[in-house]
Amino acid sequence: MGRLWSPSARRCARWCDLPVALLPGIKRQRKGSPVKTSAAPLTPEAGVARWLRRHCKERPDQIAVRQHRGHGWEESTFRELDQLVDRTCHALVRAGIERGMRTVLMVEPGLEFLACTFAMLRMGVPPVLIDPGMGISGLASCLERARPRAFIGIPRAHRGRALLGWSRSTIEHRISVGPGWIPPFTSRLEDWRKRTEAAVPFSAPVLDSDETAAILFTSGSTGPAKGAIAHHGMIEKQVEALRDLHGIEPGEVDLPTFPLFGLFGVVLGMTSTVPVMNFTRPAEADPAGLIELIKRFSVTSLFASPALLGNLSRYLASHSLQLDGLRRVISAGAPARHDEIAALMATLGPGARVQTPYGATEALPLCCLDQQELLETARDSARGKGICIGRSVEGVEIRIARLDCPPSTDHLLANSEAGEIWACGPVVSRGYLNDPEADRFHKYQDQQGNHWHRTGDLGFRDSHSRIWFLGRLEQMVRTARGDLHTVAIERVFDVHPAVQRTALVGAGPEGSKLPILCIETRDDIAIDRNTLIDELRALGATVEGADRIERFCFPGSFPVDIRHNAKINRNLLARFAARSLP
């Protein structure tokens, strides 16, 4: 008797443009016999996309994401998001996207960003994520190194790609997301989706924990942008660490002002409320608008860069406002100011926490500190000790090694000795994409096979096993009288009420640089510059290192990174400071 495919198999083959033999769970059926399937389809062994499927089953009607479109807010439940992810998977398969195919993703934060990211993770397609605000030359450099085979983005990104010739020699598939004019030979994701019925689950491949999940490019604020290779197992460990570290629970409402944390929030079962803001300029986010969202949607968790946190705390204080429902504020990207955290805490309800995790694109979280311990160390910071970033999180080992030495036991330093910060653990990436020079500088594998990441930061460990951050190695000011650590010195002067922030730079040849303190003043406090300099000299007079600062300059608003608007570009300031010398 001849053999026929079951009706369900034929439908799946038609929807997905795949041979039926490739669809898990489908067997050939004898004509007239009942349709049977295997016991269970293969499911991924790794990947955070599994977490979305779980939330779809456990809390299908909970809002997963809300965003403002047109004249109002649109909401999608976990069930709706999961179904859209499945449709997106099928659409991408039809468009020619395959497992392991590096694919640039340039989609604005919101429902489509989540749908595309989860779909790619579910399929085993590594998204290449690059900060769009790093400029044309920076984007071109990252794309040249990534050598992507596909490009998924909004129409504006495709117009830039076509005009500037980004990855023209490697890109085979061009898919646009959202309305707008697109260049020739570019298809639309929605057109591919229309060819797939909404309720067809996507049978995800079995993913290995060591399989590449994503390529995450650094912002380029502290050196050339590098593409950190993130494995599925690493991302899952990061999500678990963030959940345990911050006590995040499903059902909470999140207000992420950084897209990656918005993704993590949905993975952890939170409702992501996407703010209306320029995500490459968080310092310019409207505090009144954020406060309105926090109150309107009963937000319980907020991610805020130090720049945004400072603006928010000042606005709350000046308008005598309280945020009683907010349980948690997470601030990362650069060290937050003690006075701004204290001001923010005064506006939060009992039991609320402000936490400052330490990490990097290549490794997070590594350490963490809550507001109580951070504020208790404020006096030490004002005395030039640096900034306490807390103890290492569970599963992470931090070592302090001599400068320019690997973290082997013969190069480790004792407590209170300043050196380079190295990190090892399941949340640490093992290498960079097509960047052997960065691998040689930042990565080290010990005799036991453990992978270590060189953060490029300077610090020390105190007698309570806490790590203190002193500044970046490449930004250390090497003078004839010894080395000066930038952040440690700056915090001595940052306590002045008229100072917004300071930056220590050097002018002259290496080893005999002249230390110069750049000053950005607050707009709401008027003070004579000569008077301010005299008062700053008085602050530094009793602190070793700070007492050697004799030159001061006022460059205006500091140049900062595009991701958090908090990391200071000291190289640009150094050039300004050198020109200001008589």
C-alpha positions, 0 to 999 in steps of 0.5 A, spaced: 500 500 500 502 507 498 504 511 503 501 518 504 503 524 509 498 526 514 494 532 513 498 536 519 505 534 516 502 537 509 500 544 512 506 544 516 510 543 510 506 548 506 507 554 511 514 553 512 517 551 505 520 545 509 521 538 507 516 534 511 522 530 514 525 535 517 519 537 522 520 533 528 514 529 531 511 527 524 511 520 522 509 517 515 502 514 516 498 508 512 492 510 508 486 510 513 490 509 519 490 514 525 495 520 525 500 518 530 506 523 532 512 521 536 512 522 544 514 529 544 518 534 539 525 535 540 526 542 545 532 546 546 536 544 551 539 551 552 537 558 550 532 564 553 527 563 548 525 557 552 523 562 558 518 565 553 515 559 552 514 557 559 511 564 561 506 563 555 504 557 559 504 559 566 501 567 565 498 567 558 494 573 559 499 577 563 501 583 559 508 582 556 510 589 553 506 595 552 509 601 548 506 607 545 504 608 538 500 613 534 496 616 540 495 611 545 498 605 548 498 598 545 499 592 549 501 584 548 500 579 552 505 573 553 501 569 549 500 574 543 508 575 544 510 568 543 505 567 537 508 573 534 515 570 535 513 563 532 510 567 526 517 571 525 521 564 526 516 561 520 517 568 516 525 568 517 525 561 515 521 562 508 526 568 507 532 564 507 535 565 514 538 559 517 541 556 524 548 559 525 547 565 520 550 571 523 544 577 522 545 584 524 539 586 528 537 594 528 530 595 530 527 600 535 526 597 542 519 595 543 514 589 540 518 588 534 525 588 537 522 583 542 519 579 537 525 579 532 530 577 538 526 572 541 525 569 534 532 569 532 534 566 539 529 560 538 532 559 531 539 559 533 540 565 529 545 569 532 543 577 532 549 582 531 547 587 536 551 594 535 549 601 538 546 605 532 549 612 535 556 610 535 557 614 528 557 612 521 565 610 521 564 606 528 558 602 525 562 600 518 568 598 522 563 593 527 559 590 520 566 589 517 568 585 523 562 581 524 561 579 516 553 578 517 550 574 512 543 577 513 540 584 515 534 585 519 532 592 520 528 598 520 527 602 513 532 607 515 537 602 517 536 599 510 537 606 507 543 607 511 546 600 509 545 601 501 547 608 501 554 606 505 555 599 502 555 596 509 557 589 508 555 589 501 560 583 500 557 578 505 549 580 506 545 575 502 538 577 505 535 584 507 529 584 511 525 590 513 521 591 519 516 597 519 513 602 514 517 606 510 521 606 503 526 601 503 532 600 497 531 595 492 532 587 493 529 588 500 523 584 503 518 586 508 518 582 514 510 583 515 510 580 507 513 574 510 509 573 516 502 574 512 504 567 508 504 563 515 498 562 519 498 565 526 497 559 530 502 554 528 508 553 533 515 553 531 519 547 532 525 550 535 532 546 534 536 543 539 541 548 541 547 547 545 549 551 551 556 552 548 553 554 541 553 562 539 547 565 541 549 573 539 554 577 538 554 583 542 558 589 540 561 594 546 559 601 545 567 603 543 567 608 549 573 606 552 576 603 546 575 600 539 568 597 539 569 589 540 564 584 538 563 579 544 561 572 543 555 570 547 553 563 548 546 560 550 549 558 556 552 564 558 546 568 557 542 564 561 546 564 567 546 572 566 539 572 566 539 567 572 544 571 576 540 578 575 534 574 577 537 572 584 541 578 585 535 583 584 530 579 587 526 579 580 519 576 580 514 574 574 508 579 574 512 585 576 512 591 571 519 594 568 521 600 565 527 599 562 531 605 559 536 600 556 534 595 551 538 589 553 535 590 560 528 590 557 529 583 553 532 580 560 525 583 564 521 579 559 525 573 559 524 573 567 516 574 566 516 582 567 511 586 563 516 591 559 513 598 559 517 601 553 518 609 555 518 614 549 525 616 549 532 616 545 535 610 547 542 613 545 541 619 549 538 617 556 541 623 559 536 627 555 530 622 557 524 627 560 524 625 568 516 628 568 514 623 563 518 617 566 515 619 573 508 619 569 509 612 566 511 609 573 505 612 577 500 610 571 502 603 570 504 601 577 512 600 575 516 596 580 522 596 577 527 601 573 533 601 570 537 607 570 544 609 567 547 614 572 546 620 568 538 619 568 538 617 575 541 624 577 536 627 573 530 623 576 533 624 583 533 632 582 526 632 579 523 628 584 526 633 589 525 639 586 517 637 585 517 634 592 514 627 589 514 620 591 515 614 588 512 609 593 510 603 588 517 603 586 521 597 589 527 597 585 532 601 581 538 598 578 543 603 576 549 601 571 554 603 566 558 607 570 559 609 578 553 613 580 554 619 585 553 618 592 549 624 593 544 622 587 543 615 590 541 618 597 536 623 594 533 618 590 532 614 596 529 619 600 523 619 594 522 611 595 517 607 599 520 603 605 523 597 603 525 600 596 532 598 594 537 602 589 542 597 586 549 598 583 551 592 579 558 592 576 560 588 569 561 589 562 558 587 555 563 581 556 561 579 563 555 581 567 553 581 573 560 581 576 559 585 583 553 588 586 552 593 592 546 596 595 544 603 597 546 602 604 553 599 603 554 604 598 552 610 602 556 607 608 562 608 604 561 615 601 566 618 606 572 613 604 570 615 596 571 622 598 578 621 601 580 618 595 579 611 596 575 609 590 568 607 589 566 600 592 562 596 587 561 590 592 563 583 593 563 578 587 556 575 585 555 567 586 559 563 581 564 569 579 571 569 581 574 576 581 582 577 582 586 583 582 593 582 578 599 586 577 599 591 571 600 587 565 600 580 568 595 574 567 591 573 573 595 567 575 597 565 582 604 568 582 601 575 579 596 576 584 596 582 589 594 582 597 588 586 600 589 593 599 594 593 593 591 596 587 592 592 580 588 590 574 581 587 575 580 580 572 573 576 572 572 568 571 565 565 571 559 562 567 557 569 566 563 571 562 564 571 555 570 567 552 572 571 546 571 576 541 568 575 533 574 576 528 578 580 533 585 576 535 588 582 538 582 583 543 583 576 545 590 576 546 589 583 550 583 581 554 582 573 555 586 568 558 585 561 559 589 558 566 591 551 566 585 548 569 581 551 563 578 557 566 576 563 561 578 569 564 576 576 562 581 582 563 576 588 564 581 593 563 579 596 570 583 598 576 581 596 583 583 593 589 580 588 594 579 590 602 579 586 608 571 585 607 572 582 600 569 588 597 572 590 590 573 598 590 574 601 583 579 606 581 578 607 574 581 605 567 588 602 566 588 606 559 586 612 563 591 612 568 595 619 569 602 617 569 606 623 572 613 623 575 611 623 582 607 616 581 600 614 578 594 617 579 587 613 578 582 617 575 575 615 578 579 615 585 581 622 584 575 625 581 570 623 587 574 627 592 572 633 588 565 631 585 562 632 592 562 640 591 555 642 591 557 646 584 560 641 581 556 636 576 562 632 575 570 632 574 575 628 569 582 627 571 586 627 565 594 628 563 598 633 558 605 631 556 609 625 555 608 618 558 611 618 565 611 625 566 604 628 565 601 634 568 595 632 571 589 637 569 582 636 572 576 638 567 570 641 571 563 641 569 559 645 573 551 645 575 547 649 571 542 651 577 548 654 581 552 660 580 559 661 582 565 664 580 570 660 577 576 662 581 572 661 587 570 654 585 578 653 584 580 655 590 575 651 594 576 645 590 584 646 591 582 646 599 578 639 598 584 636 595 589 639 600 588 633 605 588 627 600 594 624 597 594 624 590 588 630 589 593 634 593 597 634 586 592 637 582 594 644 580 591 645 573 583 646 572 579 647 566 572 648 564 571 645 557 563 645 558 559 639 557 563 633 557 563 628 551 560 621 554 558 614 551 552 613 547 549 607 551 549 610 558 551 617 557 555 616 563 562 614 561 567 620 560 571 620 554 577 623 557 581 622 551 577 628 548 578 632 554 585 631 554 586 634 548 582 640 550 586 641 557 592 641 553 590 646 549 588 650 555 595 650 558 598 657 557 
